[in-house]
Amino acid sequence: MLKILHIAPQNYAGVPYDFYKMHNTCGDFSRLITFHKNPLQFPEDICLELPLPNLSFAKLWRKKKMQMREIDNPKQSPIFKPKNIFEKSYFALYDFFKLNLVEETIEKYHLNDYDIIHFDSGLDFYRNAKQAIKWKKMGKKIVCCYYGSDLRIRGLIKELDAISDLNITSEYDHLSLKKDLEYIFYPYNQGELPERKKNESDRIKIVHSPTNRKYKGTELILSVLDKISRERKIEFILLENMSRAKVLEIKSECDICIDQVGGTMGGTGYGKAGIETLAVGIPTITNMTKEYEEWLPENPFVVANNGDELYERLSSLISDEKMRNDFGIRGKNWVTKYHGYENVNKRLYELYNKYNII
C-alpha cells in the first residue's frame, strides 16, 4: 500500500479530491491538503483555509497577467518569476505568514511519512518550493500535476520543476507547453451524480455553466443562443455563482449542454463540467482542434469551434431526439471507460513504474 499525499492551492473543480478518493478506493492511503476553500463548495479533506486575495487590486492583477500572457502566446510554458518588487514582496510576506500553520499541519498529520507527494497545479506550500526540496532530500518521490492556467498563465515554478520525478496533465494543450508531460485522464466517480430527469416541458433545455466567461466563450455562446431562441422552442439556462450540488441538480433536467466554444486562454476540449454532463447522459458541445479531436479516443463530444458551427450543431440536436439520445448513451459509457477510478489508477501506476517512483 502506497501513502500518497496531494497538495493543492484549491480543490479545483473537485479534481484533486477525485484523485485523493481514487487512491483510497483502489487500496492505497491518501490525504489532500488544500490552501484555500473552494467557493463553489466542492468537498475538502484537510483545508488550511488561508485567505484568498479577492480584493479589487488582486483581481486587476490577475486580469493583467492573463492579458500579458495572451499577447506573448509562447509555444512553451513560461518560467514563473515576480514581475516587480511589489509582487516579490507579496509572495515573501505571504510565505512568512503561513509558515507556522504549514509546520503545524506537517506535524499534526504526519506528512513526512508519505511516500509520494503530488503537487497539484505544480505549486508547493511556498513559492521557492522549500518544503518540496526538503521532502526530496528525505527520499520522497515528487509528482507535479498541471490543470489549466497554472501552465498557460502562471508558468512553471523552476525550483519545483527541477526536482519533480514525474509531470502529468489532463489538459491536451499542455502537451505542447511542456515536453516531458505525461497525459492522464482525471478520475471521476459517476456515483455522486443525480439521476437524469425527463424534461417535461415542450422546450428543449440547453445549459451552460462557466466558471470564467472569457475562458468558456460565453459571450459567443449567448449570441448564438439569442438567434436560436428566435427560431426554435428552447429554454436556455446560464448557471453562475451557484453551489455544485445545485448546478448538478439543474443540469440533470437538461437536454443539451454547451461546455465551451471560442473561449480564450481556457484551452480546448473539456473539463469537469463536460465530464459531468456526459456522465449523466446529456449530449455535450465543446471546441477542439482537429489534432485533439482525432487524438481523443472514441471522442464522445459534439464539436463546435465557432459561432456558425455551434448554430449548426445546436439546430441538429434540437431537431433530432434520436441524435441526442445516441450522444447521451455514448458519453455515459465513455466516461466510465476512460475516467473511471480503476482505469485511471492503472494508468497512474504504469507511470509510477516508468519513472521509477515505485
Buried (B, 14 or more C-beta within 10 A) or exposed (E): EBBBBBBBBBBBBBBBBBBBBBBBBBEBBBBBBBBBBBEBEBBBBBBBEBEEEEEEEEEEBBEEBBEEBEEEEEEEBBEBEEEEEEEEEBBBEBBEEBEEBBEEBBEEBEBEEBBBBBBBBBBBBBBBBBBBBEBBEEEBBBBBBBBBBBBBBBBBBEBBBEBBBBBBBBBBBBBEBBEEBBBBBBBBBBEBBEEBEEBEEEBBBBBBBBBBBBBBBBEBBEEBBEEBBEEBEBBBBBBEEEEBEEBBBBBBBBBBBBBBBBBEBBBBBBBBBBBBBBBBBBBBBBBBBEEBBEBBEEBBBBBBBEBEBBBEBBEEBBEEEEBBEEBBEBBBBBBBEBBBBEBBBEBBBEBBEEBEBE
